Amino acid sequence: MVELLALAMILAPAAGGALVYKLWASRRPRLTQTGLAVGQVPQRLRRRTRMAVRREAAHG
């Protein structure tokens, strides 16, 4: 039983490290060049997908 516990203690960090490396290596690359102006919010982060359109309003 002690040998099994010792083997698990040796293999667990190696398996965890391999999993972390696999997840890190397969992550999506960061977008470095987005083409946005300074202060512009990306399309997918906006609340509304389309820009508001100004309409002729009669405030009579």
Protein Blocks (a to p, Z undefined) as FASTA:
>chain_A
ZZmmmmmmmmmmmmmmmmmmmmmmmpccddfbgopaehiacfklpmblbdcddddddfZZ
